Amino acid sequence: MAAELSQIIAAIEDWTTRGVSFGLATVVGVRGSTYRGLAARQLVSSDGTSVGTVSGGCLDRDLAAVVAEVIAADRPRLIEFDLTADEEAVWGWGIGCNGATNLLVEPARGAGELAAAVRAGGSALLHSLDGATIGEHLPVDASDQAWGQEVEQAAADGRHRLVERGEQRFLLEILDARPSLIVCGAGHDAVPLVKLASELGFEVTVVDERRQFLSRERFPQAAALIHCAPADVADRVAFGPGSAVVIMSHNYLRDVDHLRSVLSRPTAYVGCLGPGERLERMIKDLEAEGLQLEPSDLAHVHGPAGLDIGADGPVEIAWSVLSEILAVKRSRSGSPLVERKGPAALRRLP
């Protein structure tokens, strides 16, 4: 369970025990530029206390009013906050997102049902957004006959999604969507990468054949420390279609073995530190060994790993690499937002 959802569930249970009057808002649709994405949540009590956020704060006043109405009616409600209007009034309110956010707002009863559904287990939750079943929360997993395929696809992407069945709409929320990062190499520059990746919500596994480098003192945030030869990584680590890998042992032969091993497993991203010429030589050496590599096998391989931000030193390089991983996993270019969303006068495309 993601840390944010865990915090929300704990607050729901605490407020329920203490008899606090409250409502729960969940993002179930977005359009344009918005601060939060699908399944972001905010608890709002009748006295204005809140936990979590569904916006940058620009919706808080109006959301509190909606929550009060939902508490009084004791039934869920769908509402859209549309901030895309190009009107002086919108900008005058200090609202800068210029996007639309759809929220499912539920009374405490519905929030309690959500908490129970999460506690019941399952790898995903299905939230009904229409008709008489609006606000129902159903635990599902990949073995479910009706929803298994959608759950499997969403889990592979590591992202929540909206699903339509006939005229009925659902939010499919992946509960175990914590992305996986495998770091091949436990040198000093892996330390900030593991720390920052963990803070971003990655489940990080560090692999190295040098046992002395694999310690909790060096990597307190890592989910697992695995001592094995580079050629055995594929057999010792659990990979998935959404996994990211960073190869950074800084030993050429060791990294060739790392690359050979991880190319045999499904991944979303494989990044290799070092010059592009080094990676090119690694690929040629693998092919010389008889490994047949098609363009599709290398489509997710990146080297030098990271975005071009002029990174200097381990911490900046870690940020550069993690930024590229996020961009790849979310199908973004990693280019400045001004080039895609900024005013035409500020765009600097060639």
FENFENJO-V178257 format. One record per pair of residues at least 24 apart in sequence whose C-alpha atoms are under 6 Angstrom apart, sorted by sequence separation. I is the first residue (numbers start at 1). J is the second residue. If there is no record, write none. Layout:
BEGIN
i=I j=J
i=I j=J
END
This chain:
BEGIN
i=21 j=45
i=22 j=46
i=79 j=103
i=178 j=202
i=182 j=206
i=243 j=267
i=244 j=268
i=246 j=270
i=21 j=46
i=78 j=103
i=241 j=266
i=242 j=267
i=243 j=268
i=244 j=269
i=245 j=270
i=246 j=271
i=247 j=272
i=248 j=273
i=78 j=104
i=231 j=257
i=240 j=266
i=241 j=267
i=242 j=268
i=244 j=270
i=246 j=272
i=256 j=282
i=77 j=104
i=186 j=213
i=230 j=257
i=231 j=258
i=234 j=261
i=240 j=267
i=241 j=268
i=276 j=303
i=77 j=105
i=230 j=258
i=234 j=262
i=276 j=304
i=76 j=105
i=275 j=304
i=76 j=106
i=231 j=261
i=271 j=301
i=274 j=304
i=269 j=300
i=270 j=301
i=271 j=302
i=272 j=303
i=273 j=304
i=271 j=303
i=272 j=304
i=273 j=305
i=74 j=107
i=272 j=305
i=271 j=305
i=71 j=107
i=58 j=95
i=70 j=107
i=130 j=168
i=129 j=169
i=129 j=170
i=128 j=170
i=127 j=170
i=23 j=67
i=127 j=171
i=126 j=171
i=126 j=172
i=125 j=172
i=125 j=173
i=124 j=173
i=124 j=174
i=124 j=175
i=123 j=175
i=123 j=176
i=181 j=243
i=183 j=245
i=34 j=97
i=180 j=243
i=181 j=244
i=182 j=245
i=183 j=246
i=184 j=247
i=185 j=248
i=33 j=97
i=181 j=245
i=184 j=248
i=185 j=249
i=33 j=98
i=34 j=99
i=33 j=99
i=32 j=99
i=31 j=99
i=31 j=100
i=30 j=100
i=30 j=101
i=29 j=101
i=29 j=102
i=28 j=102
i=27 j=102
i=28 j=103
i=27 j=103
i=26 j=103
i=25 j=103
i=26 j=104
i=25 j=104
i=25 j=105
i=24 j=105
i=24 j=106
i=23 j=106
i=23 j=107
i=23 j=108
i=156 j=241
i=157 j=242
i=22 j=108
i=156 j=242
i=9 j=115
i=192 j=315
i=189 j=314
i=193 j=318
i=1 j=175
i=1 j=176
END
